[in-house]
Amino acid sequence: MRFFYPKEYKALFKLGLPITIGHVGLTFQNLADNVMVGQHSTAELGAVGFVNSMFVLALLLTIGYSIGAVSQIGALYSQGNKPRIVDVLKSSIVTNFGQGIIICIALVALYFALPYMGQPEELLPLMRPYLVIQILSLPFMVVNSAFKQFTDSINDTAVAMTITLIGNVWNIVGNWLLIFGHCGFPEMGIEGAGWATMSSRVVILLLTLAVFFLRPKYKEYVQLWRTRCANAKDMLLLNRLGWPIAIQMGLETASFTVVTIFLGWMGTNVLAANQVMISMTNLIFMFFIGISNAVTIRVSNHNGLHDMQGVRHAAFAGWQMIFVISVVLSTIVFVLRNDISHLFTDSAEVAAIVSTLAYPLVLYQLGDGIQCTFANALRGLGDVTKLMKYSFIAYIVISLPLSYLMGVVFNWGALGVWMAFPVSLSVAAVLYLKRFLKVSRL
């Protein structure tokens, strides 16, 4: 086994940098949302934090489902089979939209369940309209996600990055106009943040469609678009690949999302502090996602050529890059742990809670980096069924009960809830790595 992979570092950097920039830009958009909402009202920050923690679960279910197409399109791209790529793209749009409808129904059920989830009563009037707006934006996102997986899989990752950054700027400007009521717009607070986000998602989809149908680089794909069709065989395959990935990502996110309910029992300040730290951990994780998504693409390309050695080199090179990133960024967060909350709110209690949560955040970076890398490598191979089982063990059997035990039963508060994450992510890391070594055996 080699330990230095210069060819893969270069390829992963070229593919992963645009993905990382796009995801980091999206995280900064969410960060700007939280900062602006927090400056408007601490209660609104708590409400946004709770709804977003629920919506992120739905969002990752849809993104995870769409990733099922990457292993297929990436392999077809390495083989030069453009007609089949268009077949899979069209089938992906149909299946993504169908899955999106199911997620929307689940979110509507969440809307009616809000009063029974033990959250602060004063936050419910803020949560309800914001959640409705997020639900309305989901169909635009699921269609765009199909096109993003297509452009990423054919190694054109800069497209999604550029469009996402434009959408981010649109959203931030919209926040400034609608949250605070500038330039003649009404002061809408949390609802203004919701409408700004929704409008940015519409803009992103329109730009994506314009690029696909008008860019000369995609001319051959557009010509094939007129003759190729979505088909039952591809849709069944995408379902078989997409749902395990969606469930795996959903289970991982659930370990962070469901504990928000526990934290809500502890009060508005704890919810606000949790949202601050979620913003920080999401920022770090976006760098992980950029490199690990590049790993998925490289692994699918190598797999299409039946190059298992290349598969292993891509995966281990990706993990090495993610490890360096995790050390640098988690160190920065830890050093600034006493000051981070001041970006969001001037509450001293929130600041104290944020400072304590920096410790588990640093502790779980190693496990998070490993599990993220090798989960994506397995997705690139289309080996996704076992991921559901391993995720259930790590995030449902271990993480959630441990969060409840330490945070609620032992009364260790937010720190106890978060201390479950280093344990569960390390378990997932071991299981995913073991599976990858087995299926990529030379």
MOMOKA-V562683 format. One record per pair of residues at least 4 apart in sequence whose C-alpha atoms are under 6 Angstrom apart, sorted by sequence separation. I is the first residue (numbers start at 1). GAP is how many residues later the second one is. D is the distance in whole Angstrom. If there is no record, write none. Layout:
i=(I,I)
gap=(GAP,GAP)
d=(D,D)
This chain:
i=(8,9,12,13,16,20,21,27,28,32,33,34,38,48,52,56,60,70,73,88,92,149,152,160,174,175,177,181,188,210,211,224,238,239,243,244,246,247,250,253,254,260,274,278,288,289,295,299,303,313,326,333,342,368,371,379,387,391,392,393,394,395,396,401,403,404,405,406,407,412,421,436,437,76,151,152,177,181,302,378,379,407,181,406,407,38,180,264,37,179,263,302,178,179,302,407,178,179,341,406,407,73,299,179,178,179,403,338,403,175,337,402,295,175,399,174,334,171,399,171,171,395,170,394,330,167,394,288,394,167,96,93,93,92,319,368,371,357,364,367,371,374,360,363,367,370,374,130,133,137,144,315,367,130,47,77,273,74,47,66,73,296,300,269,273,292,296,299,300,295,70,292,296,18,22,29,91,248,18,90,244,248,255,87,244,19,22,87,18,87,248,252,91,153,244,119,255,68,68,68,65,65,65,64,65,64,61,61,57,57,53,46,78,46,75,46,49,74,75,74,71,75,27,24,23,20,20,19,16,16,16,15,12,8,38,38,35,71,71,5)
gap=(4,4,4,4,4,4,4,4,4,4,4,4,4,4,4,4,4,4,4,4,4,4,4,4,4,4,4,4,4,4,4,4,4,4,4,4,4,4,4,4,4,4,4,4,4,4,4,4,4,4,4,4,4,4,4,4,4,4,4,4,4,4,4,4,4,4,4,4,4,4,4,4,4,5,5,5,5,5,5,5,5,5,6,6,6,7,7,7,8,8,8,8,9,9,9,9,10,10,10,10,10,12,12,13,14,14,14,17,17,18,18,18,20,21,21,22,24,25,25,26,29,29,30,30,32,33,33,34,34,37,46,50,53,54,54,57,57,58,58,58,58,58,59,59,59,59,59,61,61,61,61,62,62,64,76,77,77,79,80,80,80,80,80,81,81,81,81,81,81,82,83,84,84,139,139,139,139,139,140,140,140,140,140,141,141,142,142,142,143,143,143,143,144,144,144,145,145,170,173,174,177,178,180,181,181,182,185,189,193,196,204,222,223,225,225,226,226,226,226,227,229,229,256,262,263,267,270,271,274,275,278,279,282,306,306,307,309,309,311,312)
d=(6,6,5,6,6,6,6,6,6,6,6,6,5,6,6,6,6,6,6,6,6,6,5,6,6,5,5,5,5,6,5,6,5,6,6,6,6,6,6,6,5,6,6,6,6,6,6,6,6,6,6,6,6,6,6,6,6,6,5,5,5,5,5,6,6,5,5,5,5,5,6,6,6,5,5,5,5,5,5,5,6,5,4,6,5,5,5,6,6,6,6,6,6,5,6,4,6,4,5,5,4,6,5,5,5,6,4,5,5,5,5,6,6,6,5,5,6,5,5,5,5,6,6,5,6,5,6,6,6,6,6,6,6,6,6,6,6,6,4,5,4,6,5,6,4,5,6,6,6,5,5,6,5,6,6,6,5,5,5,6,6,5,5,6,5,5,5,5,6,6,6,6,4,6,4,6,4,6,5,5,6,5,5,6,6,6,6,6,5,6,6,6,5,6,6,5,6,6,5,4,4,6,6,5,5,4,4,6,6,6,5,6,5,5,5,5,5,5,5,5,5,4,6,6,5,5,4,5,5,5,5,6,6,6,5,6,5,5,6,6)
